[in-house]
Amino acid sequence: MLQQRIPDPCALVIFGASGDLTRRKLVPAIWHLHHQGRLPQAFHLVGVARRDWDDDLFRQKMRESLAEFVGPLDDSARDAFLAKFHYVRGDPGDPATYVALKARLEILDRECGTEGNRCFYCSVPPQIYRDIVEQLGRAGLSCQHRDHHGWCRIIVEKPFGHNYDSARELNQALHSVFTEEQIYRIDHYLGKETVQNILVFRLGNSIFEPLWNRRYVDHVQITAAESVGVEHRAGYYDQSGALRDMIQNHLLQVLCVIAMEPPSSFDAESVRLEKLKVLKAIRPIRIGQVDRYAVRGQYGPGENALGYLQEEDVPPNSRTETFAALEFTVDNWRWQGVPFYVRTGKRMAKRTSTVTLQFHQPPHLIFAQTDALAPSTLTIRIQPEEGISLSFNGKIPGPDVHLGTVNMDFSYADSFGGRTPEAYETLILDCLLGDATLYSDSDWIEQSWALLTPILDAWQAPSSGEVPSYPVGAAGPEEANELLGEAWRKWAPL
Ligand SMILES: NC(=O)c1ccc[n+]([C@@H]2O[C@H](COP(=O)([O-])OP(=O)(O)OC[C@H]3O[C@@H](n4cnc5c(N)ncnc54)[C@H](OP(=O)(O)O)[C@@H]3O)[C@@H](O)[C@H]2O)c1
């Protein structure tokens, strides 16, 4: 039986503790870790924000968030958990905030046994990340001082930069205060059970890996579709768009996990190295090639649904894409000639994230069936209805040889039951344990932006033409179908 690892005693400091992410995701995730006995006895959480709260009000707000996002809890267990919460009021750009924070952390070290171990979580709007990093450095809170006992790590939320130059600048700012080993750049897709299971599926079985290459795979599709529009995030989303919001981070990470070579061991260094090799093997799309390899779209109005341009806080002339589809070519022995199609969009037919490997057709068909055979596919459902299905042709019972498509299906819920941990639980625990396997490193981030920045530049150019519109509930604009080129290639149904 595998022994559960418990992190060292520590304090988790959340900048932006009054925000949406803290209440909806972080505090519920930390509750689940606490409830499962995955946190050390001496675990304390320090919230930092400008809001005029104190310890009591912070605990009260987090009690409400637990009620909303976890459900009814035993009062004494919940209150014992919240007693470990503390609040430091201050602006993340103000040095005085860090004087107060340092004093509070030292009290926790002395009186509550957190032993000088600190994890700082930047859960503020991205333009504030740099302030926090610089102020932590100036206040001597990066644990670089030789008199400091204990470790120190920093988690940086997404988005990490908005193009190649800004990501590089943020990396430089971080590296001027922290070493790369101290920096954890979050991509919550990597914390999802189904994404981690891709590696287990590929490398924990010997039957799939022999098929996992150009000899058997015709192409790969990676889809992340949402049925909702921008909701209350229009201010952020209009500056971002689908390419930055979903493809630069989540979908490229999934592509890397699908395409990477088997690492020699499951440790951060080996896994990151193999994923980086995939990114470096992707053929860059130059500005002049963008129309051939990339399609964008914007959702129009539908029945009972506003179009993107009518949404609150969206400029009426916005050219931000709410849909993006790209074709990537991975130039290596394993994947030569196998296109990787990646697409994401809002207000599509349904919410679903999947990876589909479509296999080659048989080289010669001996059956008299005239209509085209459906190709065999392997579909990994990342969310919802997490699972894997293999679809292939079988004989329909009867005197004639008629072929029909059948499915073999594995469902997480049916096979394993229970509650699937949220990505944030896995990622926060990993960081407290010092395991960066599921986090992005600086080289990966910069390389991903280097691949996408020419596309962003081409789309932002005034001469780049109209952004095609697609109806609410569609699978994106018509133009996305042309991306697949060959007639037998079709986007997997949503
Ligand atoms: N929410 C999500 O589901 C989600 C998902 C993925 C990634 N993220 C990322 O996680 C981070 C936090 O997201 P969030 O939705 O929680 O953000 P948020 O609610 O907009 O902001 C978090 C907190 O940051 C503080 N803040 C806001 N503007 C500030 C400013 N100009 N200067 C100093 N402090 C400021 C505010 O606290 P005070 O006003 O009290 O100081 C606010 O409560 C962002 O980088 C976001 O991109 C969020």
The ligand as an SDF file (V2000), in Angstrom:
LIG
                    3D

 48 52  0  0  0  0  0  0  0  0999 V2000
  -11.7690   32.9890  -10.8670 N   0  0  0  0  0  0  0  0  0  0  0  0
  -11.4400   31.9410  -11.5730 C   0  0  0  0  0  0  0  0  0  0  0  0
  -12.2170   31.0000  -11.7690 O   0  0  0  0  0  0  0  0  0  0  0  0
  -10.0580   31.8210  -12.1710 C   0  0  0  0  0  0  0  0  0  0  0  0
   -9.7710   30.7330  -12.9860 C   0  0  0  0  0  0  0  0  0  0  0  0
   -8.4840   30.5940  -13.5030 C   0  0  0  0  0  0  0  0  0  0  0  0
   -7.5280   31.5380  -13.1930 C   0  0  0  0  0  0  0  0  0  0  0  0
   -7.8330   32.6070  -12.4080 N   0  0  0  0  0  0  0  0  0  0  0  0
   -6.7840   33.5740  -12.1080 C   0  0  0  0  0  0  0  0  0  0  0  0
   -6.6410   33.6870  -10.7030 O   0  0  0  0  0  0  0  0  0  0  0  0
   -6.3480   35.0230  -10.3360 C   0  0  0  0  0  0  0  0  0  0  0  0
   -7.3890   35.4970   -9.3430 C   0  0  0  0  0  0  0  0  0  0  0  0
   -8.6560   35.4020   -9.9300 O   0  0  0  0  0  0  0  0  0  0  0  0
   -9.9630   36.0190   -9.2520 P   0  0  0  0  0  0  0  0  0  0  0  0
  -11.0840   35.6780  -10.1630 O   0  0  0  0  0  0  0  0  0  0  0  0
  -10.0580   35.6450   -7.8270 O   0  0  0  0  0  0  0  0  0  0  0  0
   -9.6400   37.5640   -9.3730 O   0  0  0  0  0  0  0  0  0  0  0  0
  -10.3970   38.7900   -8.7360 P   0  0  0  0  0  0  0  0  0  0  0  0
  -11.5800   38.3090   -7.9510 O   0  0  0  0  0  0  0  0  0  0  0  0
  -10.6110   39.7850   -9.8000 O   0  0  0  0  0  0  0  0  0  0  0  0
   -9.2680   39.3840   -7.7900 O   0  0  0  0  0  0  0  0  0  0  0  0
   -8.7850   38.7540   -6.6300 C   0  0  0  0  0  0  0  0  0  0  0  0
   -8.5170   39.8320   -5.5770 C   0  0  0  0  0  0  0  0  0  0  0  0
   -7.4100   40.6000   -5.9760 O   0  0  0  0  0  0  0  0  0  0  0  0
   -7.5360   41.8980   -5.4350 C   0  0  0  0  0  0  0  0  0  0  0  0
   -7.3290   42.9110   -6.4740 N   0  0  0  0  0  0  0  0  0  0  0  0
   -8.0950   43.1440   -7.5610 C   0  0  0  0  0  0  0  0  0  0  0  0
   -7.6090   44.1670   -8.2770 N   0  0  0  0  0  0  0  0  0  0  0  0
   -6.5140   44.5940   -7.6170 C   0  0  0  0  0  0  0  0  0  0  0  0
   -5.5930   45.6470   -7.8440 C   0  0  0  0  0  0  0  0  0  0  0  0
   -5.6930   46.4370   -8.9150 N   0  0  0  0  0  0  0  0  0  0  0  0
   -4.5950   45.8210   -6.9730 N   0  0  0  0  0  0  0  0  0  0  0  0
   -4.4830   45.0140   -5.8960 C   0  0  0  0  0  0  0  0  0  0  0  0
   -5.3370   44.0120   -5.6200 N   0  0  0  0  0  0  0  0  0  0  0  0
   -6.3360   43.8060   -6.4740 C   0  0  0  0  0  0  0  0  0  0  0  0
   -8.9650   42.0370   -4.9180 C   0  0  0  0  0  0  0  0  0  0  0  0
   -8.9440   42.0520   -3.5090 O   0  0  0  0  0  0  0  0  0  0  0  0
   -9.0350   43.4410   -2.6790 P   0  0  0  0  0  0  0  0  0  0  0  0
   -9.8210   44.4060   -3.5000 O   0  0  0  0  0  0  0  0  0  0  0  0
   -9.7080   43.0550   -1.3940 O   0  0  0  0  0  0  0  0  0  0  0  0
   -7.6120   43.8110   -2.4910 O   0  0  0  0  0  0  0  0  0  0  0  0
   -9.6400   40.7740   -5.3940 C   0  0  0  0  0  0  0  0  0  0  0  0
  -10.5760   40.2740   -4.4690 O   0  0  0  0  0  0  0  0  0  0  0  0
   -6.3260   35.8270  -11.6370 C   0  0  0  0  0  0  0  0  0  0  0  0
   -5.0020   35.9210  -12.1050 O   0  0  0  0  0  0  0  0  0  0  0  0
   -7.1210   34.9620  -12.5970 C   0  0  0  0  0  0  0  0  0  0  0  0
   -6.6920   35.1500  -13.9320 O   0  0  0  0  0  0  0  0  0  0  0  0
   -9.0700   32.7650  -11.8870 C   0  0  0  0  0  0  0  0  0  0  0  0
  1  2  1  0
  2  3  2  0
  2  4  1  0
  4  5  1  0
  4 48  2  0
  5  6  2  0
  6  7  1  0
  7  8  2  0
  8  9  1  0
  8 48  1  0
  9 10  1  0
  9 46  1  0
 10 11  1  0
 11 12  1  0
 11 44  1  0
 12 13  1  0
 13 14  1  0
 14 15  2  0
 14 16  1  0
 14 17  1  0
 17 18  1  0
 18 19  2  0
 18 20  1  0
 18 21  1  0
 21 22  1  0
 22 23  1  0
 23 24  1  0
 23 42  1  0
 24 25  1  0
 25 26  1  0
 25 36  1  0
 26 27  1  0
 26 35  1  0
 27 28  2  0
 28 29  1  0
 29 30  1  0
 29 35  2  0
 30 31  1  0
 30 32  2  0
 32 33  1  0
 33 34  2  0
 34 35  1  0
 36 37  1  0
 36 42  1  0
 37 38  1  0
 38 39  2  0
 38 40  1  0
 38 41  1  0
 42 43  1  0
 44 45  1  0
 44 46  1  0
 46 47  1  0
M  CHG  2   8   1  16  -1
M  END
$$$$
